Amino acid sequence: MDMNRLMQQAQKAAQQMQSAQEELADTVIEGSAGGGMVNVVMNGSRDVQQIKISPDVIDPDDVEMLEDLILAALQDAAAKAEELTQSKLGNLGLGGLNIPGLT
């Protein structure tokens, strides 16, 4: 196998990976719970940008419910971010490299 060709393929795969990661960081994902009473906004890199809580769900006598809704909304957003990550980065794998013993 031509080593220069292999290096070019590796460089191309690295550039594609970086581009996909930048695209993920710019993508907004929203998770929700309680029928939209709690919403979490994060990017594809899973950085939480915002949490929105409807005043209707705030009950000082039931803080645990609000905590559960926030957790559920975070998990929903994280699951969506993981799905997006897999769709963007999963197909890059080895970038089509034909490396003996690995393909």
C-alpha positions as a Python dict, from the first residue, in 0.01 Angstrom:
ca = {
    (1, 'M'): (0, 0, 0),
    (2, 'D'): (122, 346, -90),
    (3, 'M'): (208, 526, 237),
    (4, 'N'): (143, 872, 86),
    (5, 'R'): (-205, 765, -19),
    (6, 'L'): (-272, 628, 328),
    (7, 'M'): (-156, 953, 489),
    (8, 'Q'): (-380, 1155, 253),
    (9, 'Q'): (-679, 938, 343),
    (10, 'A'): (-605, 978, 715),
    (11, 'Q'): (-575, 1354, 678),
    (12, 'K'): (-903, 1370, 485),
    (13, 'A'): (-1077, 1160, 753),
    (14, 'A'): (-941, 1390, 1026),
    (15, 'Q'): (-1069, 1696, 840),
    (16, 'Q'): (-1412, 1536, 797),
    (17, 'M'): (-1420, 1449, 1168),
    (18, 'Q'): (-1329, 1805, 1268),
    (19, 'S'): (-1590, 1949, 1034),
    (20, 'A'): (-1858, 1717, 1174),
    (21, 'Q'): (-1762, 1808, 1532),
    (22, 'E'): (-1787, 2180, 1451),
    (23, 'E'): (-2127, 2123, 1293),
    (24, 'L'): (-2241, 1937, 1606),
    (25, 'A'): (-2126, 2223, 1829),
    (26, 'D'): (-2340, 2462, 1622),
    (27, 'T'): (-2651, 2242, 1627),
    (28, 'V'): (-2925, 2325, 1878),
    (29, 'I'): (-3108, 2035, 2041),
    (30, 'E'): (-3408, 2061, 2267),
    (31, 'G'): (-3525, 1803, 2517),
    (32, 'S'): (-3846, 1825, 2712),
    (33, 'A'): (-4042, 1662, 2990),
    (34, 'G'): (-4383, 1699, 3149),
    (35, 'G'): (-4554, 1775, 2820),
    (36, 'G'): (-4323, 2069, 2755),
    (37, 'M'): (-4336, 2207, 3108),
    (38, 'V'): (-3956, 2173, 3133),
    (39, 'N'): (-3732, 2226, 2831),
    (40, 'V'): (-3356, 2193, 2802),
    (41, 'V'): (-3162, 2345, 2515),
    (42, 'M'): (-2813, 2214, 2443),
    (43, 'N'): (-2581, 2189, 2149),
    (44, 'G'): (-2461, 1873, 1980),
    (45, 'S'): (-2152, 1878, 2201),
    (46, 'R'): (-2390, 1839, 2496),
    (47, 'D'): (-2322, 2183, 2641),
    (48, 'V'): (-2642, 2297, 2813),
    (49, 'Q'): (-2739, 2640, 2680),
    (50, 'Q'): (-3069, 2702, 2854),
    (51, 'I'): (-3329, 2550, 3085),
    (52, 'K'): (-3689, 2673, 3062),
    (53, 'I'): (-3938, 2591, 3337),
    (54, 'S'): (-4305, 2675, 3316),
    (55, 'P'): (-4427, 2856, 3628),
    (56, 'D'): (-4719, 2611, 3638),
    (57, 'V'): (-4486, 2326, 3736),
    (58, 'I'): (-4327, 2509, 4030),
    (59, 'D'): (-4474, 2376, 4353),
    (60, 'P'): (-4272, 2453, 4668),
    (61, 'D'): (-4432, 2149, 4832),
    (62, 'D'): (-4317, 1914, 4555),
    (63, 'V'): (-3961, 2008, 4463),
    (64, 'E'): (-3884, 1643, 4387),
    (65, 'M'): (-4124, 1643, 4091),
    (66, 'L'): (-3951, 1947, 3941),
    (67, 'E'): (-3612, 1783, 3991),
    (68, 'D'): (-3738, 1470, 3814),
    (69, 'L'): (-3873, 1676, 3523),
    (70, 'I'): (-3544, 1862, 3483),
    (71, 'L'): (-3352, 1535, 3490),
    (72, 'A'): (-3589, 1380, 3234),
    (73, 'A'): (-3556, 1681, 3003),
    (74, 'L'): (-3176, 1668, 3030),
    (75, 'Q'): (-3178, 1296, 2950),
    (76, 'D'): (-3409, 1353, 2653),
    (77, 'A'): (-3181, 1622, 2511),
    (78, 'A'): (-2870, 1409, 2573),
    (79, 'A'): (-3028, 1112, 2395),
    (80, 'K'): (-3110, 1333, 2096),
    (81, 'A'): (-2753, 1469, 2099),
    (82, 'E'): (-2615, 1113, 2103),
    (83, 'E'): (-2837, 1016, 1811),
    (84, 'L'): (-2719, 1322, 1618),
    (85, 'T'): (-2355, 1245, 1703),
    (86, 'Q'): (-2390, 889, 1578),
    (87, 'S'): (-2549, 1007, 1255),
    (88, 'K'): (-2276, 1267, 1195),
    (89, 'L'): (-1968, 1083, 1320),
    (90, 'G'): (-2067, 718, 1305),
    (91, 'N'): (-2037, 699, 931),
    (92, 'L'): (-1684, 843, 938),
    (93, 'G'): (-1541, 545, 1124),
    (94, 'L'): (-1204, 490, 965),
    (95, 'G'): (-1298, 728, 684),
    (96, 'G'): (-1286, 456, 423),
    (97, 'L'): (-925, 374, 495),
    (98, 'N'): (-809, 38, 370),
    (99, 'I'): (-570, -58, 644),
    (100, 'P'): (-465, -422, 626),
    (101, 'G'): (-582, -611, 934),
    (102, 'L'): (-831, -342, 1035),
    (103, 'T'): (-1080, -355, 752),
}
